[in-house]
């Protein structure tokens, strides 16, 4: 029964600490964009890491059309 005198204040301290950490995380923007980092891995631009093949080398050498020049 005496253990309750130690566990109740300890639980109150732990709950207070958890609420403080959660409020700090919300204020610092940890939950602002939950989907952006998950989607960014799908659209990661890794063209520089892929060595050029004959097909991609020929695509890079062809001249740009009028539409491609105006769009970029």
Biopython code that builds the backbone (N, CA, C, O; Angstrom):
import numpy as np
from Bio.PDB.StructureBuilder import StructureBuilder

atoms = [
    (1, "UNK", "N", (0.815, -1.199, 0.000)),
    (1, "UNK", "CA", (0.000, 0.000, 0.000)),
    (1, "UNK", "C", (0.856, 1.260, 0.000)),
    (1, "UNK", "O", (0.466, 2.295, -0.539)),
    (2, "UNK", "N", (2.035, 1.149, 0.619)),
    (2, "UNK", "CA", (2.899, 2.332, 0.650)),
    (2, "UNK", "C", (3.483, 2.660, -0.719)),
    (2, "UNK", "O", (3.928, 3.782, -0.962)),
    (3, "UNK", "N", (3.479, 1.669, -1.612)),
    (3, "UNK", "CA", (4.023, 1.916, -2.944)),
    (3, "UNK", "C", (3.179, 2.930, -3.726)),
    (3, "UNK", "O", (3.681, 3.611, -4.620)),
    (4, "UNK", "N", (1.896, 3.020, -3.378)),
    (4, "UNK", "CA", (1.036, 4.001, -4.044)),
    (4, "UNK", "C", (1.481, 5.439, -3.765)),
    (4, "UNK", "O", (1.299, 6.324, -4.601)),
    (5, "UNK", "N", (2.058, 5.660, -2.601)),
    (5, "UNK", "CA", (2.544, 7.007, -2.279)),
    (5, "UNK", "C", (3.710, 7.397, -3.184)),
    (5, "UNK", "O", (3.961, 8.584, -3.389)),
    (6, "UNK", "N", (4.407, 6.437, -3.712)),
    (6, "UNK", "CA", (5.505, 6.728, -4.636)),
    (6, "UNK", "C", (5.041, 6.709, -6.088)),
    (6, "UNK", "O", (5.513, 7.504, -6.901)),
    (7, "UNK", "N", (4.114, 5.804, -6.419)),
    (7, "UNK", "CA", (3.705, 5.663, -7.815)),
    (7, "UNK", "C", (2.787, 6.785, -8.294)),
    (7, "UNK", "O", (2.866, 7.183, -9.456)),
    (8, "UNK", "N", (1.944, 7.287, -7.449)),
    (8, "UNK", "CA", (1.026, 8.363, -7.878)),
    (8, "UNK", "C", (1.791, 9.637, -8.231)),
    (8, "UNK", "O", (1.551, 10.193, -9.303)),
    (9, "UNK", "N", (2.695, 10.127, -7.390)),
    (9, "UNK", "CA", (3.475, 11.310, -7.813)),
    (9, "UNK", "C", (4.358, 11.026, -9.030)),
    (9, "UNK", "O", (4.527, 11.890, -9.891)),
    (10, "UNK", "N", (4.916, 9.822, -9.101)),
    (10, "UNK", "CA", (5.743, 9.479, -10.260)),
    (10, "UNK", "C", (4.919, 9.486, -11.543)),
    (10, "UNK", "O", (5.387, 9.970, -12.574)),
    (11, "UNK", "N", (3.716, 8.964, -11.492)),
    (11, "UNK", "CA", (2.865, 8.965, -12.684)),
    (11, "UNK", "C", (2.454, 10.385, -13.068)),
    (11, "UNK", "O", (2.364, 10.705, -14.253)),
    (12, "UNK", "N", (2.208, 11.225, -12.086)),
    (12, "UNK", "CA", (1.863, 12.621, -12.379)),
    (12, "UNK", "C", (3.045, 13.331, -13.040)),
    (12, "UNK", "O", (2.858, 14.115, -13.969)),
    (13, "UNK", "N", (4.239, 13.061, -12.572)),
    (13, "UNK", "CA", (5.431, 13.663, -13.178)),
    (13, "UNK", "C", (5.613, 13.167, -14.606)),
    (13, "UNK", "O", (5.925, 13.961, -15.493)),
    (14, "UNK", "N", (5.426, 11.887, -14.846)),
    (14, "UNK", "CA", (5.587, 11.331, -16.186)),
    (14, "UNK", "C", (4.527, 11.874, -17.150)),
    (14, "UNK", "O", (4.834, 12.169, -18.305)),
    (15, "UNK", "N", (3.312, 12.003, -16.689)),
    (15, "UNK", "CA", (2.247, 12.558, -17.539)),
    (15, "UNK", "C", (2.538, 14.016, -17.858)),
    (15, "UNK", "O", (2.347, 14.450, -18.994)),
    (16, "UNK", "N", (2.993, 14.768, -16.881)),
    (16, "UNK", "CA", (3.347, 16.173, -17.116)),
    (16, "UNK", "C", (4.480, 16.281, -18.129)),
    (16, "UNK", "O", (4.447, 17.129, -19.021)),
    (17, "UNK", "N", (5.474, 15.425, -17.987)),
    (17, "UNK", "CA", (6.593, 15.420, -18.930)),
    (17, "UNK", "C", (6.125, 15.062, -20.335)),
    (17, "UNK", "O", (6.567, 15.678, -21.305)),
    (18, "UNK", "N", (5.240, 14.081, -20.461)),
    (18, "UNK", "CA", (4.721, 13.684, -21.773)),
    (18, "UNK", "C", (3.924, 14.806, -22.415)),
    (18, "UNK", "O", (4.037, 15.033, -23.619)),
    (19, "UNK", "N", (3.120, 15.509, -21.630)),
    (19, "UNK", "CA", (2.341, 16.632, -22.165)),
    (19, "UNK", "C", (3.276, 17.751, -22.613)),
    (19, "UNK", "O", (3.032, 18.370, -23.649)),
    (20, "UNK", "N", (4.330, 18.021, -21.864)),
    (20, "UNK", "CA", (5.283, 19.059, -22.246)),
    (20, "UNK", "C", (6.011, 18.694, -23.539)),
    (20, "UNK", "O", (6.190, 19.553, -24.403)),
    (21, "UNK", "N", (6.427, 17.454, -23.685)),
    (21, "UNK", "CA", (7.110, 17.025, -24.912)),
    (21, "UNK", "C", (6.155, 17.089, -26.104)),
    (21, "UNK", "O", (6.551, 17.510, -27.190)),
    (22, "UNK", "N", (4.912, 16.679, -25.910)),
    (22, "UNK", "CA", (3.937, 16.735, -26.991)),
    (22, "UNK", "C", (3.656, 18.174, -27.402)),
    (22, "UNK", "O", (3.584, 18.468, -28.595)),
    (23, "UNK", "N", (3.497, 19.069, -26.446)),
    (23, "UNK", "CA", (3.232, 20.473, -26.798)),
    (23, "UNK", "C", (4.439, 21.088, -27.484)),
    (23, "UNK", "O", (4.275, 21.913, -28.383)),
    (24, "UNK", "N", (5.651, 20.711, -27.084)),
    (24, "UNK", "CA", (6.848, 21.203, -27.763)),
    (24, "UNK", "C", (6.879, 20.707, -29.211)),
    (24, "UNK", "O", (7.231, 21.464, -30.117)),
    (25, "UNK", "N", (6.513, 19.444, -29.434)),
    (25, "UNK", "CA", (6.524, 18.895, -30.786)),
    (25, "UNK", "C", (5.500, 19.587, -31.670)),
    (25, "UNK", "O", (5.774, 19.844, -32.842)),
    (26, "UNK", "N", (4.331, 19.892, -31.135)),
    (26, "UNK", "CA", (3.298, 20.576, -31.916)),
    (26, "UNK", "C", (3.742, 22.003, -32.243)),
    (26, "UNK", "O", (3.554, 22.464, -33.369)),
    (27, "UNK", "N", (4.321, 22.697, -31.281)),
    (27, "UNK", "CA", (4.747, 24.085, -31.508)),
    (27, "UNK", "C", (5.927, 24.173, -32.462)),
    (27, "UNK", "O", (6.071, 25.174, -33.163)),
    (28, "UNK", "N", (6.777, 23.148, -32.506)),
    (28, "UNK", "CA", (7.944, 23.205, -33.387)),
    (28, "UNK", "C", (7.636, 22.726, -34.801)),
    (28, "UNK", "O", (8.522, 22.725, -35.655)),
    (29, "UNK", "N", (6.388, 22.318, -35.065)),
    (29, "UNK", "CA", (5.995, 21.970, -36.421)),
    (29, "UNK", "C", (6.241, 20.538, -36.820)),
    (29, "UNK", "O", (6.324, 20.235, -38.010)),
    (30, "UNK", "N", (6.358, 19.659, -35.865)),
    (30, "UNK", "CA", (6.603, 18.255, -36.188)),
    (30, "UNK", "C", (5.410, 17.601, -36.886)),
    (30, "UNK", "O", (5.579, 16.604, -37.588)),
    (31, "UNK", "N", (4.212, 18.148, -36.702)),
    (31, "UNK", "CA", (3.017, 17.533, -37.273)),
    (31, "UNK", "C", (2.406, 18.391, -38.370)),
    (31, "UNK", "O", (1.255, 18.163, -38.743)),
    (32, "UNK", "N", (3.129, 19.363, -38.898)),
    (32, "UNK", "CA", (2.575, 20.241, -39.919)),
    (32, "UNK", "C", (2.358, 19.518, -41.242)),
    (32, "UNK", "O", (1.274, 19.604, -41.819)),
    (33, "UNK", "N", (3.353, 18.819, -41.723)),
    (33, "UNK", "CA", (3.258, 18.142, -43.013)),
    (33, "UNK", "C", (3.541, 16.658, -42.813)),
    (33, "UNK", "O", (4.697, 16.234, -42.798)),
    (34, "UNK", "N", (2.490, 15.884, -42.664)),
    (34, "UNK", "CA", (2.670, 14.458, -42.394)),
    (34, "UNK", "C", (2.829, 13.647, -43.670)),
    (34, "UNK", "O", (3.403, 12.559, -43.634)),
    (35, "UNK", "N", (2.327, 14.154, -44.811)),
    (35, "UNK", "CA", (2.373, 13.372, -46.040)),
    (35, "UNK", "C", (3.527, 13.769, -46.952)),
    (35, "UNK", "O", (3.927, 12.972, -47.801)),
    (36, "UNK", "N", (4.059, 14.937, -46.809)),
    (36, "UNK", "CA", (5.112, 15.413, -47.697)),
    (36, "UNK", "C", (6.363, 14.552, -47.698)),
    (36, "UNK", "O", (6.811, 14.158, -48.775)),
    (37, "UNK", "N", (6.952, 14.239, -46.551)),
    (37, "UNK", "CA", (8.138, 13.397, -46.555)),
    (37, "UNK", "C", (7.870, 11.986, -47.081)),
    (37, "UNK", "O", (8.752, 11.365, -47.674)),
    (38, "UNK", "N", (6.647, 11.479, -46.864)),
    (38, "UNK", "CA", (6.328, 10.147, -47.369)),
    (38, "UNK", "C", (6.238, 10.139, -48.885)),
    (38, "UNK", "O", (6.603, 9.151, -49.523)),
    (39, "UNK", "N", (5.758, 11.225, -49.467)),
    (39, "UNK", "CA", (5.647, 11.296, -50.924)),
    (39, "UNK", "C", (6.957, 11.709, -51.572)),
    (39, "UNK", "O", (7.195, 11.372, -52.731)),
    (40, "UNK", "N", (7.801, 12.419, -50.868)),
    (40, "UNK", "CA", (9.038, 12.900, -51.480)),
    (40, "UNK", "C", (9.971, 11.759, -51.856)),
    (40, "UNK", "O", (10.751, 11.894, -52.799)),
    (41, "UNK", "N", (9.912, 10.656, -51.154)),
    (41, "UNK", "CA", (10.766, 9.523, -51.501)),
    (41, "UNK", "C", (10.328, 8.901, -52.817)),
    (41, "UNK", "O", (11.145, 8.301, -53.515)),
    (42, "UNK", "N", (9.046, 9.034, -53.171)),
    (42, "UNK", "CA", (8.564, 8.484, -54.432)),
    (42, "UNK", "C", (8.984, 9.347, -55.610)),
    (42, "UNK", "O", (9.160, 8.834, -56.714)),
    (43, "UNK", "N", (9.148, 10.652, -55.397)),
    (43, "UNK", "CA", (9.476, 11.562, -56.484)),
    (43, "UNK", "C", (10.913, 12.030, -56.408)),
    (43, "UNK", "O", (11.253, 13.085, -56.945)),
    (44, "UNK", "N", (11.750, 11.271, -55.759)),
    (44, "UNK", "CA", (13.147, 11.657, -55.635)),
    (44, "UNK", "C", (13.809, 11.634, -57.005)),
    (44, "UNK", "O", (13.678, 10.667, -57.755)),
    (45, "UNK", "N", (14.508, 12.688, -57.314)),
    (45, "UNK", "CA", (15.157, 12.815, -58.606)),
    (45, "UNK", "C", (16.540, 12.178, -58.518)),
    (45, "UNK", "O", (17.465, 12.746, -57.938)),
    (46, "UNK", "N", (16.662, 11.008, -59.094)),
    (46, "UNK", "CA", (17.945, 10.307, -59.035)),
    (46, "UNK", "C", (18.536, 10.128, -60.422)),
    (46, "UNK", "O", (19.223, 9.137, -60.669)),
    (47, "UNK", "N", (18.287, 11.061, -61.336)),
    (47, "UNK", "CA", (18.834, 10.961, -62.687)),
    (47, "UNK", "C", (20.350, 11.053, -62.677)),
    (47, "UNK", "O", (21.008, 10.445, -63.521)),
    (48, "UNK", "N", (20.914, 11.796, -61.745)),
    (48, "UNK", "CA", (22.368, 11.938, -61.704)),
    (48, "UNK", "C", (23.061, 10.654, -61.278)),
    (48, "UNK", "O", (24.242, 10.462, -61.566)),
    (49, "UNK", "N", (22.336, 9.770, -60.594)),
    (49, "UNK", "CA", (22.930, 8.535, -60.096)),
    (49, "UNK", "C", (22.904, 7.419, -61.134)),
    (49, "UNK", "O", (23.647, 6.448, -60.999)),
    (50, "UNK", "N", (22.064, 7.531, -62.172)),
    (50, "UNK", "CA", (21.939, 6.496, -63.182)),
    (50, "UNK", "C", (22.944, 6.772, -64.293)),
    (50, "UNK", "O", (22.942, 7.862, -64.865)),
    (51, "UNK", "N", (23.806, 5.801, -64.610)),
    (51, "UNK", "CA", (24.756, 6.035, -65.690)),
    (51, "UNK", "C", (24.024, 6.105, -67.023)),
    (51, "UNK", "O", (23.040, 5.392, -67.215)),
    (52, "UNK", "N", (24.476, 6.941, -67.944)),
    (52, "UNK", "CA", (23.777, 7.092, -69.218)),
    (52, "UNK", "C", (23.926, 5.840, -70.080)),
    (52, "UNK", "O", (25.003, 5.250, -70.169)),
    (53, "UNK", "N", (22.838, 5.458, -70.698)),
    (53, "UNK", "CA", (22.852, 4.354, -71.648)),
    (53, "UNK", "C", (22.818, 4.941, -73.042)),
    (53, "UNK", "O", (22.797, 6.161, -73.201)),
    (54, "UNK", "N", (22.812, 4.090, -74.051)),
    (54, "UNK", "CA", (22.780, 4.591, -75.424)),
    (54, "UNK", "C", (21.473, 5.310, -75.710)),
    (54, "UNK", "O", (21.460, 6.317, -76.418)),
    (55, "UNK", "N", (20.363, 4.797, -75.159)),
    (55, "UNK", "CA", (19.060, 5.427, -75.407)),
    (55, "UNK", "C", (18.982, 6.798, -74.746)),
    (55, "UNK", "O", (18.539, 7.765, -75.366)),
    (56, "UNK", "N", (19.410, 6.884, -73.491)),
    (56, "UNK", "CA", (19.329, 8.171, -72.804)),
    (56, "UNK", "C", (20.352, 9.141, -73.354)),
    (56, "UNK", "O", (20.105, 10.347, -73.370)),
    (57, "UNK", "N", (21.495, 8.649, -73.807)),
    (57, "UNK", "CA", (22.498, 9.533, -74.389)),
    (57, "UNK", "C", (21.980, 10.138, -75.679)),
    (57, "UNK", "O", (22.218, 11.315, -75.954)),
    (58, "UNK", "N", (21.272, 9.343, -76.476)),
    (58, "UNK", "CA", (20.733, 9.887, -77.727)),
    (58, "UNK", "C", (19.593, 10.859, -77.436)),
    (58, "UNK", "O", (19.410, 11.825, -78.178)),
    (59, "UNK", "N", (18.820, 10.624, -76.368)),
    (59, "UNK", "CA", (17.749, 11.562, -76.008)),
    (59, "UNK", "C", (18.322, 12.891, -75.542)),
    (59, "UNK", "O", (17.747, 13.948, -75.804)),
    (60, "UNK", "N", (19.433, 12.839, -74.864)),
    (60, "UNK", "CA", (20.037, 14.074, -74.379)),
    (60, "UNK", "C", (20.666, 14.883, -75.506)),
    (60, "UNK", "O", (20.794, 16.103, -75.392)),
    (61, "UNK", "N", (21.062, 14.220, -76.595)),
    (61, "UNK", "CA", (21.735, 14.917, -77.681)),
    (61, "UNK", "C", (20.768, 15.503, -78.696)),
    (61, "UNK", "O", (21.162, 16.375, -79.472)),
    (62, "UNK", "N", (19.520, 15.062, -78.722)),
    (62, "UNK", "CA", (18.599, 15.567, -79.751)),
    (62, "UNK", "C", (18.250, 17.019, -79.445)),
    (62, "UNK", "O", (18.179, 17.404, -78.278)),
    (63, "UNK", "N", (18.038, 17.807, -80.454)),
    (63, "UNK", "CA", (17.701, 19.220, -80.210)),
    (63, "UNK", "C", (16.290, 19.355, -79.653)),
    (63, "UNK", "O", (15.422, 18.519, -79.908)),
    (64, "UNK", "N", (16.079, 20.410, -78.895)),
    (64, "UNK", "CA", (14.768, 20.663, -78.305)),
    (64, "UNK", "C", (13.814, 21.182, -79.359)),
    (64, "UNK", "O", (14.204, 21.956, -80.233)),
    (65, "UNK", "N", (12.561, 20.755, -79.278)),
    (65, "UNK", "CA", (11.550, 21.283, -80.184)),
    (65, "UNK", "C", (11.108, 22.658, -79.690)),
    (65, "UNK", "O", (11.488, 23.099, -78.606)),
    (66, "UNK", "N", (10.304, 23.319, -80.506)),
    (66, "UNK", "CA", (9.847, 24.666, -80.147)),
    (66, "UNK", "C", (9.012, 24.647, -78.868)),
    (66, "UNK", "O", (9.128, 25.550, -78.040)),
    (67, "UNK", "N", (8.163, 23.617, -78.701)),
    (67, "UNK", "CA", (7.328, 23.519, -77.504)),
    (67, "UNK", "C", (8.167, 23.313, -76.257)),
    (67, "UNK", "O", (7.881, 23.895, -75.211)),
    (68, "UNK", "N", (9.213, 22.477, -76.361)),
    (68, "UNK", "CA", (10.072, 22.214, -75.209)),
    (68, "UNK", "C", (10.852, 23.465, -74.809)),
    (68, "UNK", "O", (11.101, 23.693, -73.625)),
    (69, "UNK", "N", (11.238, 24.275, -75.797)),
    (69, "UNK", "CA", (11.993, 25.495, -75.482)),
    (69, "UNK", "C", (11.109, 26.517, -74.784)),
    (69, "UNK", "O", (11.548, 27.193, -73.853)),
    (70, "UNK", "N", (9.863, 26.631, -75.235)),
    (70, "UNK", "CA", (8.976, 27.632, -74.628)),
    (70, "UNK", "C", (8.503, 27.212, -73.255)),
    (70, "UNK", "O", (8.262, 28.057, -72.392)),
    (71, "UNK", "N", (8.362, 25.871, -73.037)),
    (71, "UNK", "CA", (7.871, 25.428, -71.725)),
    (71, "UNK", "C", (8.930, 25.540, -70.652)),
    (71, "UNK", "O", (8.584, 25.692, -69.480)),
    (72, "UNK", "N", (10.203, 25.472, -70.996)),
    (72, "UNK", "CA", (11.252, 25.526, -69.966)),
    (72, "UNK", "C", (11.793, 26.883, -69.765)),
    (72, "UNK", "O", (12.678, 27.078, -68.933)),
]
sb = StructureBuilder()
sb.init_structure("model")
sb.init_model(0)
sb.init_chain("A")
sb.init_seg("    ")
for serial, (resi, resn, name, xyz) in enumerate(atoms, 1):
    if name == "N":
        sb.init_residue(resn, " ", resi, " ")
    sb.init_atom(name, np.array(xyz, "f"), 0.0, 1.0, " ", f" {name:<3s}", serial, name[0])
structure = sb.get_structure()
